[in-house]
Amino acid sequence: MLADELVDLPVVSSEVVFDGAIWNVRRDRFVYAGNEIVREYIDHPGAVAVLVLDDDDRVCLIKQYRHPVATREWELPAGLLDFAGESALSAAQRELAEEVDLVAADWSVLADFHTSPGGNNEALRVYLARGVTAAAEVFARTDEESDIETRWAPLDEIVDAVLDRRLQNSILQVAALSAFASKAKGWSTLAPADAPWPRHPVARNLARSE
């Protein structure tokens, strides 16, 4: 069975070399294959995203400005884990309410992945949410979220747009293709909403320190 291999290497030193407004840059010195290596990477708390699917197989999308790529991208509701050890499910429920004013009755884990393992330690969990209704509270949105546009689009249309390279957001790509494949398998690939997340780097570090 194909599976990534978790490795715990001896870390000689680890320091924050840039303290940023949202995330930091960390420099680690570690030993691998008998050699001491230095690597710098974005130290990321992790994040969650939500693919909301209605009874007509439509997905709730948001369009939001992303400054590093100077693009208003179609995305899924998503956000950072606010603190180490935060429940990923709670974070996903919070982001769904805050970004699109929705709550969901049915939650499952759709996909887990690392966004850019050569440059950051971000682990991202995508949830499939169904049975949505309007949230009791409408949230005020600021900064890039101030002009979020919401749209419901058929899953098949999103997959076609991904394959045609018209939708570039990596989280949306992974989630849409995962949902399309899981649906074809009768949703047998889904995991419970509270499934453990042992491959999250922050969670692994917390476990090692306990």
C-alpha positions as CSV (number, residue, x, y, z in Angstrom):
1,M,0.0,0.0,0.0
2,L,1.3,3.4,-0.9
3,A,1.8,5.7,2.0
4,D,4.0,8.6,3.0
5,E,6.6,7.7,5.7
6,L,6.7,9.8,8.9
7,V,10.3,10.5,10.0
8,D,11.5,12.0,13.3
9,L,15.0,13.5,12.8
10,P,17.3,14.9,15.5
11,V,16.9,18.7,15.4
12,V,20.1,20.4,16.5
13,S,18.5,23.9,16.7
14,S,15.4,25.7,15.7
15,E,14.8,29.5,15.8
16,V,12.4,32.1,14.4
17,V,14.4,34.3,12.0
18,F,11.4,36.4,10.9
19,D,8.4,37.2,13.0
20,G,5.7,38.0,10.6
21,A,2.2,39.6,10.9
22,I,0.5,36.3,10.1
23,W,3.2,33.6,10.1
24,N,6.9,33.3,10.9
25,V,10.0,32.0,9.1
26,R,11.8,29.3,11.1
27,R,15.4,28.1,10.6
28,D,16.0,24.5,11.6
29,R,19.4,22.7,11.8
30,F,19.0,19.0,11.7
31,V,20.9,15.8,10.9
32,Y,19.9,13.7,7.9
33,A,21.9,10.8,6.4
34,G,24.8,11.7,8.6
35,N,25.0,15.3,7.4
36,E,24.0,18.5,9.2
37,I,21.5,20.5,7.1
38,V,20.0,24.0,7.5
39,R,16.6,24.7,6.1
40,E,14.3,27.8,6.4
41,Y,10.6,27.5,6.0
42,I,7.3,29.2,6.8
43,D,6.1,28.0,10.2
44,H,2.4,27.5,9.7
45,P,-0.3,26.7,12.3
46,G,-2.3,24.6,9.8
47,A,-5.6,25.3,8.2
48,V,-9.0,23.8,7.3
49,A,-11.3,24.2,4.3
50,V,-15.0,23.2,3.7
51,L,-16.5,21.8,0.6
52,V,-20.2,22.4,1.1
53,L,-22.4,20.1,-1.1
54,D,-26.1,20.7,-1.4
55,D,-28.8,18.2,-2.5
56,D,-28.3,19.2,-6.2
57,D,-24.5,18.5,-6.0
58,R,-23.7,22.1,-6.0
59,V,-20.7,23.5,-4.1
60,C,-20.6,26.8,-2.2
61,L,-17.7,28.9,-3.6
62,I,-16.3,32.3,-2.6
63,K,-14.3,34.7,-4.7
64,Q,-11.7,36.5,-2.7
65,Y,-8.7,38.7,-3.5
66,R,-5.2,37.1,-2.9
67,H,-2.5,39.7,-3.0
68,P,0.6,37.5,-3.6
69,V,-0.9,36.3,-6.9
70,A,-2.9,39.5,-7.6
71,T,-6.0,37.5,-8.3
72,R,-9.6,37.3,-7.1
73,E,-9.7,33.5,-6.9
74,W,-12.7,31.2,-6.6
75,E,-12.1,29.2,-3.4
76,L,-13.7,27.2,-0.6
77,P,-14.5,28.7,2.8
78,A,-11.3,28.2,4.7
79,G,-9.1,29.5,7.5
80,L,-6.2,29.0,9.8
81,L,-6.2,27.1,13.0
82,D,-6.2,29.8,15.6
83,F,-3.9,28.0,18.1
84,A,-1.9,24.9,18.5
85,G,-4.1,22.0,19.4
86,E,-7.3,23.6,18.2
87,S,-10.0,21.2,17.0
88,A,-9.9,21.2,13.2
89,L,-13.6,20.5,13.1
90,S,-14.4,23.5,15.3
91,A,-12.2,25.7,13.2
92,A,-14.0,24.5,10.0
93,Q,-17.4,25.2,11.5
94,R,-16.2,28.6,12.6
95,E,-14.9,29.5,9.1
96,L,-18.1,28.3,7.4
97,A,-20.2,30.5,9.6
98,E,-17.9,33.5,9.4
99,E,-17.3,33.5,5.6
100,V,-20.6,32.4,4.2
101,D,-23.1,32.6,7.1
102,L,-23.9,28.8,7.0
103,V,-24.0,25.9,9.5
104,A,-24.0,22.3,8.5
105,A,-25.6,19.2,10.1
106,D,-23.3,16.5,8.5
107,W,-19.5,16.7,8.5
108,S,-16.9,14.2,7.1
109,V,-13.2,14.4,6.4
110,L,-12.7,14.6,2.6
111,A,-8.9,15.1,2.2
112,D,-5.7,15.9,4.1
113,F,-2.6,17.3,2.4
114,H,0.5,19.4,2.7
115,T,0.3,22.5,0.6
116,S,4.0,23.1,-0.2
117,P,6.2,20.7,1.9
118,G,9.4,22.1,0.4
119,G,8.7,25.6,1.7
120,N,6.3,25.4,4.6
121,N,4.9,23.0,7.2
122,E,1.3,23.8,6.4
123,A,-1.0,20.8,6.8
124,L,-4.6,21.3,5.5
125,R,-7.7,19.3,6.2
126,V,-10.7,19.5,3.9
127,Y,-14.2,18.7,5.2
128,L,-17.2,17.7,3.3
129,A,-20.3,19.5,4.8
130,R,-23.9,18.7,4.0
131,G,-27.3,19.6,5.3
132,V,-26.6,23.4,5.5
133,T,-28.8,26.1,6.8
134,A,-28.4,29.8,7.4
135,A,-26.4,30.7,10.5
136,A,-28.1,32.5,13.3
137,E,-25.6,35.4,13.1
138,V,-24.3,37.3,10.0
139,F,-20.7,38.2,10.4
140,A,-19.1,41.5,9.5
141,R,-16.1,41.1,7.1
142,T,-13.1,43.3,6.7
143,D,-9.9,43.6,4.5
144,E,-9.8,41.1,1.7
145,E,-13.0,39.5,3.0
146,S,-15.0,42.7,2.7
147,D,-16.1,42.0,-0.9
148,I,-16.4,38.2,-0.9
149,E,-18.6,37.0,-3.6
150,T,-20.6,33.8,-3.1
151,R,-21.7,31.4,-5.7
152,W,-23.2,27.9,-5.9
153,A,-21.7,25.9,-8.8
154,P,-22.2,22.3,-9.8
155,L,-19.4,19.9,-8.8
156,D,-19.0,18.7,-12.3
157,E,-18.6,22.2,-13.6
158,I,-15.9,22.9,-11.1
159,V,-14.0,19.8,-12.0
160,D,-14.2,20.8,-15.7
161,A,-12.8,24.2,-14.8
162,V,-10.0,22.7,-12.8
163,L,-9.0,20.4,-15.6
164,D,-9.2,23.3,-18.1
165,R,-6.8,25.2,-15.8
166,R,-9.3,28.1,-15.3
167,L,-9.4,27.6,-11.5
168,Q,-6.0,27.8,-10.0
169,N,-6.6,27.6,-6.2
170,S,-4.8,24.5,-5.0
171,I,-7.2,23.8,-2.1
172,L,-10.2,24.0,-4.4
173,Q,-8.5,21.7,-6.9
174,V,-7.7,19.1,-4.4
175,A,-11.1,19.2,-2.8
176,A,-13.1,19.2,-6.0
177,L,-11.2,16.3,-7.5
178,S,-11.3,14.4,-4.2
179,A,-15.1,14.9,-4.0
180,F,-15.6,13.8,-7.6
181,A,-13.6,10.6,-7.0
182,S,-15.2,9.9,-3.7
183,K,-18.7,10.3,-5.1
184,A,-17.8,7.8,-7.8
185,K,-16.8,5.4,-5.0
186,G,-20.1,5.9,-3.2
187,W,-18.4,8.3,-0.7
188,S,-16.7,5.2,0.8
189,T,-13.4,7.2,1.2
190,L,-14.8,9.7,3.7
191,A,-13.6,9.6,7.3
192,P,-15.4,10.6,10.4
193,A,-15.4,14.3,11.2
194,D,-13.4,13.7,14.4
195,A,-10.8,11.4,12.7
196,P,-7.3,11.9,14.2
197,W,-4.8,14.0,12.2
198,P,-1.4,12.5,13.1
199,R,0.4,13.8,10.1
200,H,-0.2,17.4,11.1
201,P,3.4,18.7,12.0
202,V,2.2,20.9,14.8
203,A,0.2,18.0,16.3
204,R,3.2,15.8,16.0
205,N,5.4,18.3,17.8
206,L,2.8,18.6,20.6
207,A,2.7,14.9,21.0
208,R,6.5,14.6,21.2
209,S,6.6,17.3,23.9
210,E,4.0,15.6,26.1
